[in-house]
Amino acid sequence: MAINFDNVLGLHDEALRLRADRMKILASNLANVDTPGYQARDIDFASSLQRALGEGDFGLALDDGAPELLYRVPNHPSQDGNTVELAVEQAEFSQNAMDFQTSLTFITMKLRGLAKVIEG
């Protein structure tokens, strides 16, 4: 009997991929906090996950599965046109890291359960 890991892991494998992609985007925002004219970017995690899992009608069949990058609207625009707000980006980065760890913990628990079943 074969194990279908897509069924075992559920949405957590795709969530980890999206969280890692988002981590790169947020890190880029943080790295450019002092770059004049830099526009902060982010993704809508929920809609990106929905699209990646094929839940919903998102149009084109040619979609490559990459999350759609959106521009962040600043609460306090800067004089130089940079839209990165350090506190906002740090909070989003921290929240994303915690969510990544949560999905990783779920996957670890599922795999440990499978290992116990296989060992008997």
C-alpha positions as CSV (number, residue, x, y, z in Angstrom):
1,M,0.0,0.0,0.0
2,A,1.5,3.3,-1.1
3,I,1.4,6.5,1.0
4,N,0.2,9.6,-0.6
5,F,2.1,12.4,1.1
6,D,-0.2,15.1,-0.4
7,N,-3.0,13.6,1.7
8,V,-0.8,13.1,4.7
9,L,0.7,16.6,4.8
10,G,-2.4,18.5,3.8
11,L,-1.9,22.1,3.0
12,H,1.2,22.5,5.2
13,D,3.7,21.6,2.5
14,E,2.3,24.4,0.3
15,A,2.0,26.7,3.2
16,L,5.7,26.2,4.0
17,R,6.7,27.1,0.5
18,L,4.6,30.2,0.5
19,R,5.9,31.2,3.9
20,A,9.5,30.8,2.7
21,D,8.7,32.9,-0.4
22,R,7.1,35.6,1.8
23,M,10.1,35.5,4.1
24,K,12.3,36.4,1.2
25,I,10.0,39.3,0.2
26,L,9.9,40.7,3.7
27,A,13.7,40.3,4.1
28,S,14.1,42.3,0.9
29,N,11.9,45.0,2.3
30,L,13.9,45.2,5.5
31,A,17.2,45.3,3.5
32,N,15.9,48.3,1.6
33,V,14.6,50.3,4.5
34,D,16.9,53.2,3.7
35,T,16.8,52.9,-0.1
36,P,15.2,56.1,-1.6
37,G,12.1,55.3,-3.7
38,Y,12.0,51.6,-2.7
39,Q,8.4,50.3,-2.7
40,A,7.7,47.7,0.0
41,R,6.1,44.5,-1.4
42,D,4.2,41.6,0.2
43,I,1.7,38.9,-0.8
44,D,-1.8,38.1,0.3
45,F,-1.0,34.8,2.0
46,A,-4.6,33.5,2.2
47,S,-5.4,34.1,-1.5
48,S,-2.0,32.8,-2.6
49,L,-2.5,29.6,-0.6
50,Q,-6.0,29.2,-2.0
51,R,-4.7,29.7,-5.5
52,A,-1.8,27.2,-5.0
53,L,-4.2,24.6,-3.7
54,G,-6.6,25.1,-6.6
55,E,-9.5,26.2,-4.5
56,G,-11.3,29.0,-6.3
57,D,-11.6,30.4,-9.8
58,F,-8.5,32.5,-10.5
59,G,-8.7,32.6,-14.3
60,L,-5.8,31.7,-16.5
61,A,-4.6,28.1,-16.9
62,L,-1.2,29.4,-17.6
63,D,-0.7,30.6,-14.0
64,D,2.8,29.6,-12.8
65,G,1.7,29.3,-9.1
66,A,4.0,32.1,-8.0
67,P,2.4,34.4,-5.4
68,E,1.2,37.7,-6.7
69,L,3.3,40.6,-5.3
70,L,1.4,43.5,-4.0
71,Y,2.6,47.0,-3.0
72,R,2.3,47.8,0.7
73,V,0.5,51.1,1.5
74,P,2.5,53.0,4.1
75,N,0.9,54.4,7.2
76,H,3.4,57.3,7.3
77,P,4.9,58.0,3.8
78,S,8.5,59.2,3.8
79,Q,9.9,62.2,2.0
80,D,12.2,60.1,-0.3
81,G,9.4,57.9,-1.6
82,N,10.4,54.8,0.4
83,T,7.3,52.9,1.6
84,V,9.2,50.5,4.0
85,E,8.2,51.0,7.6
86,L,10.7,49.2,9.8
87,A,8.3,48.4,12.7
88,V,5.6,47.1,10.3
89,E,8.1,44.9,8.4
90,Q,9.7,43.5,11.5
91,A,6.2,42.6,12.9
92,E,5.2,40.9,9.6
93,F,8.5,39.1,9.5
94,S,8.2,37.8,13.1
95,Q,4.6,36.7,12.5
96,N,5.5,34.9,9.3
97,A,8.4,33.1,11.1
98,M,6.1,31.9,13.8
99,D,3.5,30.7,11.3
100,F,6.3,28.9,9.4
101,Q,7.4,27.2,12.6
102,T,3.7,26.2,13.3
103,S,3.4,24.5,9.9
104,L,6.7,22.8,10.3
105,T,5.6,21.5,13.7
106,F,2.4,20.0,12.2
107,I,4.4,18.3,9.4
108,T,6.8,16.9,12.0
109,M,4.0,15.5,14.1
110,K,2.3,13.9,11.0
111,L,5.6,12.3,10.0
112,R,6.3,11.0,13.5
113,G,2.8,9.5,13.5
114,L,3.5,7.8,10.2
115,A,6.8,6.4,11.5
116,K,5.1,4.9,14.5
117,V,2.4,3.3,12.3
118,I,5.1,1.8,10.0
119,E,7.2,0.6,12.9
120,G,4.2,-1.1,14.5
